[in-house]
Amino acid sequence: MKRNIELLAPGGDKDSIKTAILAGADAVYCGLPIFNARNRAENIEFEDLQGLLRLAHEHNCQIFLTLNIVFLSSEFSSVLKLLNKLVNTNIDGVIVQDIGLFYILSRYFPTLKIHASTQTTTHNEGQLKFLKRLNAERVNLSRELNISEIKFLTNIAHKNDLSVEVFVHGSYCLSFSGICYMSSVHGGRSGNRGRCSQPCREKYTKTPLGKNFPLNLKDNSAYSNIKELYDAGVDSLKIEGRIKEFDYVHTVVSTFRRQLDSFASTKTLINDNSELYKVFNRDFTNAFLVDNLDSKIFIDNPMSNSGIRLSEIHGLKSEEEWIEEQNKLYSEKEKLRNKIKARIDALDIAKIPLDIYLSGSYGTPLVVSVKTPQSSYKFQSKSKLEKQGTNAAGYNSIRNKLNAINDTEYYINKMELNVKGEIYLPFSEITTIKKEILLALNNSKKIIPPVSIPALKSIKKEETQPTLSVIISNQNDIDICNDSSINVYFQLPNNFDNNVLEYVNLFKKHNHLIPWFPSILIGSDYTNAIEFIKLLKPQLIITNNSGIAYEAYEQNISWIAGPYLNITNSYSLLALKEKFNCIGSFISNEVNKSQVRSIKKPNNFKLFFSIYHPIPLMTSRACLFSTITGCKKTKMDDLCLSKCVKQALITNMNNNNFYIEKSKGCYNKIYSPSNLLNLDIINDMSYKFDSFFVDLRDIKTETQIEINKNNLISLFKDFTNGCEEAGNQIKQNVYPTSNAQYNARIL
């Protein structure tokens, strides 16, 4: 059966949204100045939203609003006010990352359709089911997946009544989205809060391969892969670019529109993608989609490639020829901009004026006439106006009651009140009239009254001493800790390499070890992780992957949310407990001291915090060594993940080193030069936590440890038990370290 595939366009500002609609987008995603993952975009004001919705719907186009950041506990009062207004618009969906916001939306705002952002890092079957349980209706899959993986997950999604969205054009993130902390750690601008400063695009000192921009990926373009994505069952094709201007949006959206129309009508694709090279690009690659990861997915220049591409197309040899063609391109762009601007300026998105006339006298009902440019309505109070009462039917009191109309696509242009003398009418009557007006203006769709959410109460912690927990990844370290009061987590790999039974036997032999699952588990790696759980039947696990969390919930296994689920607020904790039977959670190390203090845990729930660990900045499916030290392989294969072990170092222009690590069975990672050491939190709020965590994996950074791991564990335990001297010895023997994020002013 023939089906349509949605073209989803970016809308940074009003002009871009209008342009996307005119260029043939089936849907547009956009953000407000707050609570969205592209704060650098101009974005739109709430007052603009109603008119844009009206315009979009007139053109059979949907609008989705991005609320796709991780939230702080203190922000939920503000986001609640926004949702109470948003629920009475005709918005077609909201795009969400934060587990706490999923919880609030699904419980209190069931009429709002929820789309899971790419920031949820969705790449396995369990994660789809996790999101479905949070009432998601659509999921944007991780950008790193190939066609085969997308097809498998789309089939699972459809069986669970989820639609699937895939990015097909625009900037690539080098890291798996949602688990990148590079901008946050180095610069205090969290990508998970919409403030990414793009340090991966920055210049570094020349690598051994002679590259100055070793982390800079080409742009994504699946222009030639429409058929494969259609055959995979994908429901929506998403274009990146909310920071781009309207002429970029026009060129890319209209080009993809023609491609989709050609495929829909003739089942053939257009081969010419030259228009895409005329706007900002870093050259293009579809390497993730076609599973062809090699050094060619990188480009040693973060600037636009359009001029270079133009030179290649026309075979330009001299600088004069290049300048002449560049000037032609600029002239062509300017003409296009002027043409588009004239068209979009003619589109009216202003709110619709409303004139209200009220009249009456003692002993008669209050009569209300409402006029718009297209229609008129008449209402009257059920009660008659009185000469005495508690609420005078005065101009200001009535106007204040009717001001809620201004939150709709209408606004009160003028209001006239014609009554004789001082007349009284219960406020409830004015409220009823307001509801009748709103119902008429909203095509008989009832206005949803404001929702208030019960305040979360602080649970008084029992006077017990926080425990200590450690993580290891080397089997030689299994016996370093013989203290039964200390929990020992053992890191499982991203890739089991058909060694599931070996890991099962390891944990059975050392039954004090607690499995620690990583953030990324794709395809057979996820399947193997599930097999491991079923064979081992552990009593407790720690997981940084929501798919494993869902499996633990299904199998009634006690589980703790790991630090890289990035929990930053109280409602996320509540969601984990109520929806998935989670027994405890790490609090994100991205949040600062005051933000940690404001988090309230549910009853019978444990809180964990990492006080020492190497700081991971990003995790990538690409080979980071291909532009740094090189590799004898021409492209990545199945053995790269399971077998490769490498280390490298890059240095930025501020002389900061970053450590690149590829360990056996794990993805490429970048680590900060100094490990985190946060002893302050134990003095500040040890009462808040049930356990503090120490990472003893063998990850190379500049941090040196002058004592053995056994002694280090003893010092950490002594310090958590109140021995200040133990803290001094830790600082003397572990250096250099950093605690910048905890003491930072903002996230």
Solvent accessible surface area in square Angstrom, and as a share of the most:
residue,aa,sasa,rsa
1,M,230,1.03
2,K,132,0.56
3,R,74,0.27
4,N,135,0.69
5,I,16,0.08
6,E,22,0.10
7,L,0,0.00
8,L,0,0.00
9,A,0,0.00
10,P,0,0.00
11,G,0,0.00
12,G,2,0.02
13,D,31,0.16
14,K,85,0.36
15,D,33,0.17
16,S,1,0.00
17,I,0,0.00
18,K,17,0.07
19,T,1,0.00
20,A,0,0.00
21,I,8,0.04
22,L,42,0.21
23,A,11,0.08
24,G,24,0.23
25,A,7,0.05
26,D,47,0.24
27,A,0,0.00
28,V,0,0.00
29,Y,11,0.04
30,C,0,0.00
31,G,0,0.00
32,L,6,0.03
33,P,61,0.38
34,I,90,0.46
35,F,15,0.06
36,N,0,0.00
37,A,8,0.06
38,R,62,0.23
39,N,54,0.28
40,R,114,0.42
41,A,8,0.06
42,E,140,0.63
43,N,11,0.06
44,I,3,0.02
45,E,94,0.42
46,F,20,0.08
47,E,104,0.46
48,D,28,0.14
49,L,0,0.00
50,Q,9,0.04
51,G,0,0.00
52,L,0,0.00
53,L,4,0.02
54,R,50,0.18
55,L,8,0.04
56,A,0,0.00
57,H,68,0.31
58,E,119,0.53
59,H,78,0.35
60,N,137,0.70
61,C,2,0.01
62,Q,69,0.31
63,I,0,0.00
64,F,3,0.01
65,L,0,0.00
66,T,1,0.01
67,L,0,0.00
68,N,14,0.07
69,I,5,0.03
70,V,6,0.04
71,F,0,0.00
72,L,14,0.07
73,S,24,0.15
74,S,84,0.54
75,E,31,0.14
76,F,14,0.06
77,S,73,0.47
78,S,52,0.34
79,V,1,0.00
80,L,27,0.13
81,K,145,0.61
82,L,16,0.08
83,L,0,0.00
84,N,26,0.13
85,K,71,0.30
86,L,0,0.00
87,V,6,0.04
88,N,30,0.15
89,T,6,0.04
90,N,61,0.31
91,I,18,0.09
92,D,29,0.15
93,G,1,0.01
94,V,0,0.00
95,I,5,0.02
96,V,0,0.00
97,Q,16,0.07
98,D,5,0.03
99,I,22,0.11
100,G,0,0.00
101,L,0,0.00
102,F,1,0.00
103,Y,6,0.02
104,I,1,0.00
105,L,0,0.00
106,S,20,0.13
107,R,137,0.50
108,Y,48,0.18
109,F,2,0.01
110,P,102,0.64
111,T,88,0.51
112,L,13,0.06
113,K,103,0.44
114,I,4,0.02
115,H,12,0.05
116,A,1,0.01
117,S,2,0.02
118,T,10,0.06
119,Q,27,0.12
120,T,27,0.16
121,T,12,0.07
122,T,0,0.00
123,H,1,0.01
124,N,2,0.01
125,E,45,0.20
126,G,1,0.01
127,Q,6,0.03
128,L,0,0.00
129,K,60,0.25
130,F,3,0.01
131,L,8,0.04
132,K,70,0.30
133,R,86,0.31
134,L,1,0.00
135,N,74,0.38
136,A,1,0.01
137,E,77,0.35
138,R,24,0.09
139,V,0,0.00
140,N,2,0.01
141,L,3,0.01
142,S,6,0.04
143,R,27,0.10
144,E,7,0.03
145,L,1,0.01
146,N,19,0.10
147,I,34,0.17
148,S,82,0.53
149,E,33,0.15
150,I,3,0.02
151,K,112,0.48
152,F,108,0.45
153,L,4,0.02
154,T,1,0.00
155,N,73,0.37
156,I,20,0.10
157,A,0,0.00
158,H,78,0.35
159,K,148,0.63
160,N,39,0.20
161,D,112,0.58
162,L,4,0.02
163,S,30,0.19
164,V,0,0.00
165,E,3,0.02
166,V,9,0.05
167,F,18,0.08
168,V,0,0.00
169,H,2,0.01
170,G,2,0.02
171,S,15,0.09
172,Y,8,0.03
173,C,52,0.31
174,L,5,0.02
175,S,2,0.01
176,F,0,0.00
177,S,10,0.06
178,G,9,0.08
179,I,14,0.07
180,C,35,0.21
181,Y,17,0.06
182,M,1,0.00
183,S,2,0.01
184,S,4,0.03
185,V,27,0.16
186,H,56,0.25
187,G,61,0.59
188,G,32,0.31
189,R,101,0.37
190,S,0,0.00
191,G,21,0.20
192,N,2,0.01
193,R,13,0.05
194,G,3,0.03
195,R,60,0.22
196,C,41,0.24
197,S,47,0.31
198,Q,54,0.24
199,P,11,0.07
200,C,19,0.11
201,R,22,0.08
202,E,76,0.34
203,K,94,0.40
204,Y,1,0.01
205,T,62,0.36
206,K,131,0.55
207,T,11,0.06
208,P,110,0.69
209,L,80,0.40
210,G,34,0.33
211,K,72,0.31
212,N,27,0.14
213,F,37,0.15
214,P,1,0.00
215,L,1,0.00
216,N,0,0.00
217,L,2,0.01
218,K,34,0.15
219,D,6,0.03
220,N,4,0.02
221,S,10,0.06
222,A,0,0.00
223,Y,12,0.05
224,S,69,0.45
225,N,7,0.03
226,I,0,0.00
227,K,99,0.42
228,E,69,0.31
229,L,0,0.00
230,Y,34,0.13
231,D,77,0.40
232,A,7,0.05
233,G,14,0.14
234,V,0,0.00
235,D,38,0.20
236,S,0,0.00
237,L,0,0.00
238,K,8,0.03
239,I,1,0.00
240,E,13,0.06
241,G,1,0.01
242,R,10,0.04
243,I,65,0.33
244,K,39,0.16
245,E,101,0.45
246,F,15,0.06
247,D,18,0.10
248,Y,12,0.05
249,V,1,0.01
250,H,37,0.17
251,T,9,0.05
252,V,0,0.00
253,V,0,0.00
254,S,16,0.10
255,T,3,0.02
256,F,0,0.00
257,R,49,0.18
258,R,119,0.43
259,Q,0,0.00
260,L,6,0.03
261,D,70,0.36
262,S,23,0.15
263,F,8,0.03
264,A,43,0.33
265,S,89,0.57
266,T,80,0.46
267,K,112,0.47
268,T,80,0.47
269,L,51,0.25
270,I,63,0.32
271,N,147,0.75
272,D,91,0.47
273,N,41,0.21
274,S,36,0.23
275,E,65,0.29
276,L,0,0.00
277,Y,18,0.07
278,K,53,0.23
279,V,9,0.05
280,F,63,0.26
281,N,0,0.00
282,R,18,0.06
283,D,32,0.17
284,F,28,0.11
285,T,19,0.11
286,N,41,0.21
287,A,5,0.04
288,F,5,0.02
289,L,9,0.05
290,V,67,0.38
291,D,83,0.43
292,N,60,0.31
293,L,14,0.07
294,D,23,0.12
295,S,53,0.34
296,K,149,0.63
297,I,4,0.02
298,F,15,0.06
299,I,30,0.15
300,D,56,0.29
301,N,44,0.22
302,P,23,0.14
303,M,129,0.57
304,S,39,0.25
305,N,10,0.05
306,S,13,0.08
307,G,8,0.08
308,I,81,0.41
309,R,74,0.27
310,L,19,0.09
311,S,23,0.15
312,E,109,0.49
313,I,90,0.45
314,H,99,0.44
315,G,49,0.47
316,L,32,0.16
317,K,191,0.81
318,S,45,0.29
319,E,125,0.56
320,E,126,0.56
321,E,75,0.34
322,W,90,0.32
323,I,79,0.40
324,E,98,0.44
325,E,30,0.13
326,Q,18,0.08
327,N,84,0.43
328,K,111,0.47
329,L,9,0.04
330,Y,122,0.46
331,S,54,0.35
332,E,81,0.36
333,K,50,0.21
334,E,90,0.40
335,K,144,0.61
336,L,53,0.27
337,R,66,0.24
338,N,90,0.46
339,K,136,0.58
340,I,7,0.04
341,K,71,0.30
342,A,68,0.53
343,R,119,0.44
344,I,0,0.00
345,D,87,0.45
346,A,85,0.66
347,L,34,0.17
348,D,102,0.53
349,I,23,0.11
350,A,60,0.47
351,K,40,0.17
352,I,27,0.13
353,P,47,0.29
354,L,0,0.00
355,D,32,0.16
356,I,0,0.00
357,Y,66,0.25
358,L,4,0.02
359,S,44,0.28
360,G,18,0.17
361,S,37,0.24
362,Y,118,0.45
363,G,33,0.32
364,T,56,0.33
365,P,35,0.22
366,L,0,0.00
367,V,44,0.25
368,V,0,0.00
369,S,24,0.15
370,V,0,0.00
371,K,106,0.45
372,T,18,0.11
373,P,85,0.54
374,Q,148,0.66
375,S,48,0.31
376,S,74,0.48
377,Y,68,0.26
378,K,146,0.62
379,F,29,0.12
380,Q,105,0.47
381,S,2,0.02
382,K,172,0.73
383,S,42,0.27
384,K,118,0.50
385,L,0,0.00
386,E,86,0.39
387,K,125,0.53
388,Q,154,0.69
389,G,49,0.47
390,T,132,0.77
391,N,41,0.21
392,A,37,0.29
393,A,7,0.06
394,G,29,0.27
395,Y,88,0.34
396,N,113,0.58
397,S,31,0.20
398,I,2,0.01
399,R,59,0.22
400,N,106,0.54
401,K,65,0.27
402,L,1,0.01
403,N,58,0.30
404,A,42,0.33
405,I,0,0.00
406,N,48,0.25
407,D,62,0.32
408,T,22,0.13
409,E,33,0.15
410,Y,28,0.11
411,Y,81,0.31
412,I,9,0.05
413,N,78,0.40
414,K,85,0.36
415,M,11,0.05
416,E,87,0.39
417,L,45,0.22
418,N,107,0.55
419,V,34,0.19
420,K,162,0.69
421,G,66,0.63
422,E,118,0.53
423,I,7,0.04
424,Y,37,0.14
425,L,4,0.02
426,P,62,0.39
427,F,75,0.31
428,S,77,0.49
429,E,18,0.08
430,I,4,0.02
431,T,34,0.20
432,T,48,0.28
433,I,4,0.02
434,K,37,0.16
435,K,117,0.49
436,E,59,0.26
437,I,1,0.00
438,L,8,0.04
439,L,60,0.30
440,A,29,0.23
441,L,13,0.07
442,N,27,0.14
443,N,138,0.71
444,S,88,0.57
445,K,86,0.36
446,K,159,0.67
447,I,45,0.23
448,I,50,0.25
449,P,93,0.58
450,P,113,0.71
451,V,33,0.19
452,S,97,0.63
453,I,31,0.16
454,P,93,0.59
455,A,89,0.69
456,L,44,0.22
457,K,168,0.71
458,S,82,0.53
459,I,67,0.34
460,K,181,0.77
461,K,30,0.13
462,E,134,0.60
463,E,168,0.75
464,T,84,0.49
465,Q,98,0.43
466,P,13,0.08
467,T,59,0.34
468,L,4,0.02
469,S,0,0.00
470,V,0,0.00
471,I,0,0.00
472,I,0,0.00
473,S,44,0.29
474,N,55,0.28
475,Q,105,0.47
476,N,131,0.67
477,D,17,0.09
478,I,7,0.04
479,D,97,0.50
480,I,26,0.13
481,C,11,0.07
482,N,133,0.68
483,D,49,0.26
484,S,118,0.76
485,S,58,0.38
486,I,11,0.05
487,N,55,0.28
488,V,4,0.02
489,Y,1,0.00
490,F,5,0.02
491,Q,31,0.14
492,L,0,0.00
493,P,9,0.06
494,N,6,0.03
495,N,26,0.13
496,F,1,0.01
497,D,39,0.20
498,N,137,0.70
499,N,45,0.23
500,V,8,0.05
501,L,114,0.57
502,E,115,0.52
503,Y,45,0.17
504,V,4,0.02
505,N,89,0.46
506,L,18,0.09
507,F,6,0.02
508,K,119,0.50
509,K,160,0.68
510,H,38,0.17
511,N,133,0.68
512,H,84,0.38
513,L,9,0.05
514,I,21,0.11
515,P,3,0.02
516,W,9,0.03
517,F,0,0.00
518,P,18,0.11
519,S,21,0.14
520,I,1,0.00
521,L,1,0.00
522,I,7,0.04
523,G,36,0.35
524,S,75,0.49
525,D,9,0.05
526,Y,19,0.07
527,T,85,0.50
528,N,25,0.13
529,A,0,0.00
530,I,19,0.10
531,E,77,0.35
532,F,0,0.00
533,I,0,0.00
534,K,106,0.45
535,L,73,0.37
536,L,28,0.14
537,K,152,0.64
538,P,15,0.10
539,Q,167,0.74
540,L,42,0.21
541,I,0,0.00
542,I,0,0.00
543,T,0,0.00
544,N,5,0.03
545,N,1,0.01
546,S,13,0.08
547,G,0,0.00
548,I,0,0.00
549,A,0,0.00
550,Y,33,0.12
551,E,25,0.11
552,A,0,0.00
553,Y,49,0.19
554,E,102,0.46
555,Q,60,0.27
556,N,132,0.67
557,I,19,0.10
558,S,42,0.27
559,W,0,0.00
560,I,6,0.03
561,A,0,0.00
562,G,0,0.00
563,P,9,0.06
564,Y,46,0.17
565,L,32,0.16
566,N,10,0.05
567,I,4,0.02
568,T,2,0.01
569,N,0,0.00
570,S,4,0.03
571,Y,24,0.09
572,S,1,0.01
573,L,0,0.00
574,L,29,0.14
575,A,0,0.00
576,L,0,0.00
577,K,62,0.26
578,E,84,0.37
579,K,48,0.20
580,F,0,0.00
581,N,85,0.43
582,C,3,0.02
583,I,61,0.31
584,G,0,0.00
585,S,0,0.00
586,F,1,0.00
587,I,0,0.00
588,S,1,0.01
589,N,25,0.13
590,E,9,0.04
591,V,1,0.00
592,N,4,0.02
593,K,69,0.29
594,S,72,0.46
595,Q,26,0.12
596,V,0,0.00
597,R,106,0.39
598,S,46,0.29
599,I,0,0.00
600,K,75,0.32
601,K,29,0.12
602,P,14,0.09
603,N,86,0.44
604,N,134,0.69
605,F,5,0.02
606,K,103,0.44
607,L,1,0.00
608,F,8,0.03
609,F,2,0.01
610,S,1,0.01
611,I,0,0.00
612,Y,3,0.01
613,H,10,0.04
614,P,3,0.02
615,I,12,0.06
616,P,13,0.08
617,L,0,0.00
618,M,4,0.02
619,T,8,0.05
620,S,0,0.00
621,R,42,0.15
622,A,0,0.00
623,C,24,0.14
624,L,0,0.00
625,F,1,0.01
626,S,18,0.11
627,T,5,0.03
628,I,1,0.00
629,T,65,0.38
630,G,18,0.18
631,C,58,0.35
632,K,197,0.83
633,K,73,0.31
634,T,126,0.73
635,K,89,0.38
636,M,37,0.17
637,D,67,0.35
638,D,133,0.69
639,L,99,0.49
640,C,16,0.10
641,L,27,0.13
642,S,5,0.03
643,K,102,0.43
644,C,36,0.22
645,V,101,0.58
646,K,60,0.25
647,Q,95,0.42
648,A,13,0.10
649,L,78,0.39
650,I,5,0.03
651,T,18,0.11
652,N,13,0.07
653,M,115,0.51
654,N,120,0.61
655,N,124,0.64
656,N,56,0.29
657,N,39,0.20
658,F,4,0.02
659,Y,22,0.08
660,I,1,0.01
661,E,20,0.09
662,K,3,0.01
663,S,37,0.24
664,K,121,0.51
665,G,3,0.03
666,C,11,0.06
667,Y,12,0.04
668,N,5,0.02
669,K,46,0.19
670,I,0,0.00
671,Y,3,0.01
672,S,4,0.03
673,P,17,0.10
674,S,20,0.13
675,N,8,0.04
676,L,6,0.03
677,L,13,0.06
678,N,0,0.00
679,L,7,0.03
680,D,54,0.28
681,I,0,0.00
682,I,13,0.07
683,N,93,0.48
684,D,47,0.24
685,M,1,0.00
686,S,34,0.22
687,Y,124,0.47
688,K,29,0.12
689,F,0,0.00
690,D,32,0.17
691,S,2,0.01
692,F,0,0.00
693,F,5,0.02
694,V,1,0.00
695,D,4,0.02
696,L,4,0.02
697,R,34,0.12
698,D,85,0.44
699,I,24,0.12
700,K,117,0.49
701,T,8,0.05
702,E,54,0.24
703,T,15,0.09
704,Q,93,0.41
705,I,72,0.37
706,E,100,0.45
707,I,46,0.23
708,N,89,0.46
709,K,43,0.18
710,N,71,0.37
711,N,77,0.40
712,L,0,0.00
713,I,6,0.03
714,S,61,0.39
715,L,22,0.11
716,F,0,0.00
717,K,57,0.24
718,D,62,0.32
719,F,8,0.03
720,T,7,0.04
721,N,81,0.42
722,G,58,0.56
723,C,57,0.34
724,E,100,0.45
725,E,92,0.41
726,A,3,0.02
727,G,2,0.02
728,N,71,0.36
729,Q,67,0.30
730,I,0,0.00
731,K,110,0.47
732,Q,124,0.55
733,N,29,0.15
734,V,1,0.01
735,Y,99,0.38
736,P,62,0.39
737,T,47,0.27
738,S,38,0.24
739,N,27,0.14
740,A,66,0.51
741,Q,24,0.11
742,Y,5,0.02
743,N,86,0.44
744,A,37,0.29
745,R,226,0.83
746,I,112,0.57
747,L,9,0.05
